């Protein structure tokens, strides 16, 4: 991500038919946090009339869910904050965009909205949308479109020069809440005086305003390790934080998204925090592919990285509220690790665990006992 973030305008988030599903995780991220846009509304007929934050987390966000683009745009005008952008909040398998969605995007261009999208179906390669954007004087941006090969980096070992504590925020599955936990931990560390940077590895982190990162799954494989290393090193070189959190992608053993391997190899984390959804029995989107057990996933991570998993963070999907404390206690007993539901309870206790791993006088090469 070479682009620098900053407030860019008022956004309508397009998530038709997918909000509150794993295919809506980009929209979820923007509702929970955005330093790039002022989020005005979310489009999804399924939950129209509700508060987006209430749908996601049971906490009001003052971001309404509306049924269609016209309603969203009219509402922004009535509130005196005219929308400037439509942001595609879908995160579909394979990054594909339906014909129905493309028709909605064309209507957004007709309204004079810029469009930012993070899918593999590049809007800037659709002749009709490109011509319509030019006619209306607005911009199409494909966040997942990789940089030219001449701008990509090859791994060269400079990761060893990074003096911050490096955390890999990994997960036992895709769409399990790794990025959300990374931001909550970042904020908790900053609040107690330990400057922290999140290095994003997907399109949603960029859309939320991450200052450093890459879109890992759109890169040519030869350059993935080098781009991870470069993003982490640049965050260290420019900001000199005490802690760098690298957002995980997929999971080590997910059949379609084994992104954890590259992060462990190239970012060379000092510690690992592992996000887990205990109610899941199969990998997200892949019926019949049973999830590996938590202890097997921890063992695989520690064997490959030679670094410790220091905490488990809970995704409480499909758990009743009264089940959550008992589930945390059970997992802690089974793994011997502290377990936190940071989305429900905050990340302060997790931050205290992280701080205990910051060596005095700088980060050293510590191996698990």
C-alpha positions as CSV (number, residue, x, y, z in Angstrom):
1,X,0.0,0.0,0.0
2,X,1.9,3.0,-1.2
3,X,-1.0,5.4,-0.8
4,X,-1.0,7.4,2.4
5,X,-4.3,7.5,4.3
6,X,-6.3,10.5,5.5
7,X,-9.9,11.6,5.6
8,X,-11.2,11.4,2.1
9,X,-14.9,12.0,2.3
10,X,-18.4,10.7,3.2
11,X,-18.9,7.1,2.3
12,X,-21.9,4.8,1.6
13,X,-20.8,1.2,2.2
14,X,-22.3,-1.3,-0.3
15,X,-23.0,-4.7,1.3
16,X,-26.2,-5.8,-0.4
17,X,-27.3,-9.2,0.9
18,X,-24.2,-9.8,2.9
19,X,-24.1,-7.6,6.1
20,X,-23.8,-9.7,9.3
21,X,-22.3,-12.6,7.2
22,X,-18.6,-13.5,6.7
23,X,-18.9,-12.1,3.2
24,X,-19.6,-8.7,4.7
25,X,-16.4,-8.4,6.7
26,X,-15.1,-5.4,4.9
27,X,-18.3,-3.5,5.7
28,X,-18.0,-4.7,9.3
29,X,-14.5,-3.3,9.5
30,X,-15.7,0.1,8.2
31,X,-18.6,0.3,10.6
32,X,-16.4,-0.5,13.6
33,X,-13.5,1.7,12.5
34,X,-12.7,4.1,9.8
35,X,-10.0,6.8,9.7
36,X,-10.4,7.3,5.9
37,X,-14.1,8.0,5.5
38,X,-17.0,9.3,7.5
39,X,-19.3,6.3,7.1
40,X,-22.8,7.6,6.4
41,X,-24.8,4.3,5.9
42,X,-24.6,0.7,4.9
43,X,-26.7,-0.8,2.0
44,X,-28.3,-4.2,2.7
45,X,-32.0,-4.9,2.2
46,X,-31.8,-7.8,4.7
47,X,-31.2,-5.5,7.7
48,X,-32.7,-2.2,6.4
49,X,-34.0,0.0,9.1
50,X,-31.6,-1.1,11.8
51,X,-28.4,0.4,13.3
52,X,-25.3,-1.2,11.8
53,X,-23.5,-1.4,15.1
54,X,-26.5,-3.0,16.8
55,X,-26.6,-5.7,14.1
56,X,-22.9,-6.4,14.4
57,X,-22.1,-6.0,18.1
58,X,-25.3,-5.1,19.9
59,X,-24.0,-1.5,20.3
60,X,-25.4,1.5,18.5
61,X,-23.1,3.1,16.0
62,X,-25.4,5.8,14.5
63,X,-24.8,4.3,11.1
64,X,-28.1,3.2,9.6
65,X,-28.6,0.2,7.3
66,X,-30.7,1.2,4.3
67,X,-32.3,-0.8,1.5
68,X,-30.8,0.7,-1.6
69,X,-28.4,3.2,-3.0
70,X,-31.0,5.9,-3.8
71,X,-32.2,5.9,-0.1
72,X,-28.6,6.1,1.1
73,X,-27.7,9.0,-1.1
74,X,-30.9,10.9,-0.4
75,X,-30.4,10.5,3.3
76,X,-26.8,11.9,3.1
77,X,-28.2,15.0,1.3
78,X,-31.0,15.5,3.9
79,X,-28.4,15.3,6.7
80,X,-26.2,18.0,5.0
81,X,-23.3,15.6,4.5
82,X,-23.6,14.6,0.8
83,X,-21.9,11.2,0.1
84,X,-18.7,11.4,-2.0
85,X,-17.8,7.7,-2.1
86,X,-19.4,4.4,-2.5
87,X,-17.1,1.8,-0.9
88,X,-17.7,-1.9,-1.8
89,X,-18.0,-3.6,1.6
90,X,-18.4,-7.1,0.1
91,X,-15.6,-9.7,0.6
92,X,-16.9,-12.5,-1.6
93,X,-15.1,-15.8,-2.2
94,X,-12.7,-15.3,-5.0
95,X,-13.3,-11.5,-4.9
96,X,-16.0,-11.7,-7.6
97,X,-18.7,-9.0,-8.2
98,X,-22.2,-10.0,-9.3
99,X,-23.9,-8.4,-12.3
100,X,-26.5,-7.0,-9.9
101,X,-23.8,-5.4,-7.9
102,X,-22.2,-3.9,-11.0
103,X,-25.5,-2.4,-12.0
104,X,-25.7,-0.7,-8.5
105,X,-22.1,0.6,-9.0
106,X,-23.1,2.1,-12.3
107,X,-26.0,3.9,-10.6
108,X,-23.5,5.2,-8.0
109,X,-21.4,6.6,-10.8
110,X,-24.5,8.3,-12.3
111,X,-25.0,10.0,-8.9
112,X,-21.4,11.3,-9.1
113,X,-19.9,9.1,-6.4
114,X,-16.3,7.9,-6.5
115,X,-16.0,4.1,-6.0
116,X,-13.4,2.3,-3.9
117,X,-13.4,-1.5,-4.2
118,X,-11.2,-4.3,-2.8
119,X,-12.3,-7.2,-5.0
120,X,-10.4,-9.2,-7.6
121,X,-12.9,-8.1,-10.2
122,X,-11.2,-4.8,-11.0
123,X,-13.5,-2.0,-11.8
124,X,-10.8,-0.1,-13.7
125,X,-10.8,-3.0,-16.2
126,X,-14.5,-2.8,-16.9
127,X,-14.8,-0.6,-20.1
128,X,-18.4,0.5,-19.3
129,X,-17.7,1.6,-15.8
130,X,-14.4,3.3,-16.8
131,X,-16.2,5.3,-19.5
132,X,-19.1,6.2,-17.2
133,X,-16.6,7.3,-14.4
134,X,-14.8,9.5,-17.0
135,X,-18.1,11.0,-18.2
136,X,-19.1,11.9,-14.6
137,X,-15.7,13.1,-13.5
138,X,-15.3,10.6,-10.7
139,X,-12.6,8.1,-9.7
140,X,-12.6,4.3,-9.6
141,X,-10.0,2.7,-7.3
142,X,-9.2,-1.0,-7.1
143,X,-7.5,-1.4,-3.7
144,X,-6.6,-5.0,-4.5
145,X,-4.8,-4.2,-7.7
146,X,-1.1,-5.0,-7.2
147,X,1.6,-2.4,-7.8
148,X,3.8,-2.8,-10.9
149,X,6.4,-5.5,-10.6
150,X,9.1,-2.8,-10.7
151,X,7.8,-1.4,-7.4
152,X,7.7,-4.8,-5.6
153,X,10.3,-5.9,-3.0
154,X,12.2,-9.2,-2.6
155,X,13.0,-10.4,0.9
156,X,16.5,-9.3,1.9
157,X,16.7,-9.9,5.6
158,X,16.3,-6.3,6.9
159,X,13.5,-7.6,9.1
160,X,16.2,-8.4,11.6
161,X,16.9,-4.7,12.0
162,X,13.4,-4.0,13.3
163,X,13.6,-3.1,17.0
164,X,9.9,-3.2,17.9
165,X,8.2,-6.2,19.5
166,X,6.6,-7.9,16.5
167,X,3.2,-9.6,17.1
168,X,1.6,-11.9,14.5
169,X,-2.2,-11.6,15.1
170,X,-3.2,-14.9,13.5
171,X,-6.3,-17.0,13.4
172,X,-7.6,-20.5,13.3
173,X,-9.7,-19.7,10.3
174,X,-10.5,-16.9,7.8
175,X,-13.0,-14.2,8.6
176,X,-12.6,-14.9,12.3
177,X,-11.9,-11.3,13.6
178,X,-8.1,-11.0,13.4
179,X,-8.1,-7.5,12.0
180,X,-10.7,-6.2,14.6
181,X,-8.6,-7.7,17.4
182,X,-5.4,-6.2,16.0
183,X,-7.0,-2.7,16.1
184,X,-8.4,-3.1,19.6
185,X,-5.1,-4.3,20.9
186,X,-3.4,-1.4,19.1
187,X,-5.7,1.1,20.8
188,X,-5.2,-0.5,24.2
189,X,-1.4,-0.4,23.9
190,X,-1.4,3.2,22.7
191,X,-3.7,4.2,25.7
192,X,-1.2,2.9,28.2
193,X,1.8,4.6,26.7
194,X,3.2,1.8,24.4
195,X,3.2,3.2,20.9
196,X,1.9,0.6,18.4
197,X,1.5,0.3,14.6
198,X,-0.8,-2.2,12.8
199,X,0.6,-3.4,9.6
200,X,-2.4,-4.3,7.4
201,X,-2.3,-7.3,5.1
202,X,-5.7,-7.0,3.3
203,X,-7.8,-4.5,1.5
204,X,-10.1,-3.7,4.5
205,X,-7.2,-2.5,6.7
206,X,-6.3,0.0,3.9
207,X,-9.9,1.1,3.6
208,X,-10.0,1.6,7.4
209,X,-6.9,3.9,7.1
210,X,-3.9,1.7,7.9
211,X,-0.8,3.6,7.3
212,X,1.4,0.6,6.5
213,X,0.7,-2.6,4.8
214,X,0.1,-4.7,1.7
215,X,-2.8,-6.6,0.1
216,X,-1.2,-10.0,0.5
217,X,-3.6,-12.1,-1.6
218,X,-3.2,-10.0,-4.7
219,X,0.6,-10.3,-4.9
220,X,2.8,-12.5,-7.1
221,X,4.1,-15.2,-4.8
222,X,7.7,-14.4,-5.4
223,X,7.3,-11.0,-3.8
224,X,4.9,-11.8,-0.9
225,X,7.7,-12.3,1.7
226,X,9.5,-9.2,0.5
227,X,6.4,-7.1,0.6
228,X,5.6,-8.3,4.2
229,X,9.1,-7.6,5.3
230,X,9.2,-4.1,3.6
231,X,5.9,-3.1,5.2
232,X,7.0,-4.1,8.7
233,X,10.4,-2.5,8.2
234,X,9.0,0.7,6.8
235,X,6.6,1.0,9.8
236,X,9.6,0.6,12.1
237,X,11.9,2.9,10.2
238,X,9.4,5.8,10.0
239,X,7.5,5.5,13.3
240,X,9.8,3.6,15.7
241,X,6.9,2.2,17.7
242,X,7.4,-0.2,20.7
243,X,5.1,-2.7,19.2
244,X,4.2,-3.7,15.6
245,X,1.1,-5.9,15.1
246,X,0.9,-7.8,11.8
247,X,-2.6,-8.6,10.7
248,X,-3.1,-12.2,9.8
249,X,-4.7,-13.6,6.7
250,X,-6.6,-16.8,6.4
251,X,-5.1,-19.3,8.7
252,X,-2.2,-21.7,8.7
253,X,-4.3,-24.8,8.0
254,X,-7.2,-23.2,6.0
255,X,-7.5,-25.2,2.7
256,X,-7.9,-22.0,0.6
257,X,-6.2,-19.2,2.5
258,X,-3.0,-20.5,4.2
259,X,-1.7,-17.0,4.6
260,X,-0.1,-17.6,8.0
261,X,2.9,-19.3,6.5
262,X,4.2,-16.1,4.7
263,X,3.6,-13.9,7.8
264,X,5.5,-16.2,10.1
265,X,8.4,-16.6,7.6
266,X,8.8,-13.0,6.5
267,X,7.6,-10.9,9.5
268,X,9.5,-13.2,11.9
269,X,7.2,-12.4,14.9
270,X,8.4,-12.4,18.5
271,X,5.1,-13.6,19.8
272,X,1.8,-14.8,18.4
273,X,-1.8,-14.0,19.5
274,X,-4.3,-16.5,18.1
275,X,-7.9,-15.6,17.3
276,X,-10.3,-18.5,17.5
277,X,-14.1,-19.2,17.0
278,X,-14.8,-22.2,19.1
279,X,-18.3,-22.7,17.8
280,X,-17.0,-23.3,14.2
281,X,-16.7,-27.0,13.2
282,X,-15.7,-26.5,9.6
283,X,-13.5,-24.0,7.8
284,X,-15.4,-20.9,6.7
285,X,-17.0,-21.4,3.3
286,X,-15.8,-25.0,3.0
287,X,-18.4,-27.5,4.2
288,X,-16.9,-30.9,4.8
289,X,-13.4,-29.5,5.7
290,X,-13.3,-29.9,9.4
291,X,-11.3,-27.4,11.3
292,X,-8.2,-28.7,12.9
293,X,-8.2,-28.8,16.7
294,X,-7.0,-25.7,18.6
295,X,-4.1,-27.6,20.2
296,X,-3.0,-28.9,16.8
297,X,-3.1,-25.3,15.4
298,X,-1.1,-24.0,18.3
299,X,1.5,-26.7,18.0
300,X,1.8,-26.1,14.2
301,X,2.3,-22.4,14.7
302,X,4.9,-22.8,17.4
303,X,6.8,-25.5,15.5
304,X,7.0,-23.5,12.3
305,X,7.8,-20.1,13.9
306,X,9.8,-21.3,16.9
307,X,7.9,-18.5,18.8
308,X,5.2,-18.8,21.5
309,X,1.5,-18.3,21.2
310,X,1.0,-16.1,24.3
311,X,-2.8,-15.7,24.3
312,X,-6.0,-16.8,22.6
313,X,-8.6,-14.2,21.6
314,X,-12.2,-15.4,21.3
315,X,-14.6,-14.8,18.5
316,X,-18.0,-15.4,20.2
317,X,-20.1,-16.0,17.1
318,X,-22.9,-18.5,17.7
319,X,-22.3,-18.5,21.5
320,X,-24.9,-17.3,23.9
321,X,-23.7,-14.4,26.1
322,X,-23.8,-16.6,29.2
323,X,-21.6,-19.2,27.5
324,X,-18.7,-16.9,26.8
325,X,-17.1,-16.8,30.3
326,X,-17.3,-20.6,30.7
327,X,-15.9,-21.0,27.1
328,X,-13.0,-18.7,27.9
329,X,-12.3,-20.6,31.1
330,X,-12.5,-24.0,29.4
331,X,-10.1,-23.0,26.6
332,X,-7.7,-21.5,29.0
333,X,-7.7,-24.7,31.1
334,X,-7.2,-26.9,28.0
335,X,-4.4,-24.8,26.5
336,X,-2.7,-23.3,29.6
337,X,-3.0,-19.8,27.9
338,X,-5.0,-16.7,28.9
339,X,-8.2,-16.3,26.8
340,X,-9.9,-13.0,26.1
341,X,-13.0,-11.8,24.3
342,X,-11.7,-8.4,23.4
343,X,-14.7,-7.4,21.3
344,X,-16.9,-7.8,24.3
345,X,-14.6,-6.9,27.2
346,X,-11.9,-4.7,25.7
347,X,-8.2,-5.4,25.1
348,X,-6.7,-4.0,28.2
349,X,-5.9,-7.4,29.8
350,X,-4.4,-8.7,26.5
351,X,-2.3,-5.5,26.3
352,X,-0.9,-6.3,29.7
353,X,0.2,-9.7,28.4
354,X,1.9,-8.1,25.4
355,X,3.7,-5.5,27.5
356,X,5.2,-8.3,29.6
357,X,7.0,-9.5,26.4
358,X,8.6,-6.1,25.6
359,X,12.2,-6.6,26.7
360,X,13.9,-3.7,28.6
361,X,16.4,-2.0,26.3
362,X,14.9,-3.4,23.1
363,X,13.6,-6.5,21.5
364,X,15.9,-9.5,21.5
365,X,15.7,-12.9,19.9
366,X,13.8,-14.8,22.6
367,X,12.8,-18.4,22.0
368,X,10.0,-20.3,23.8
369,X,11.2,-22.3,26.7
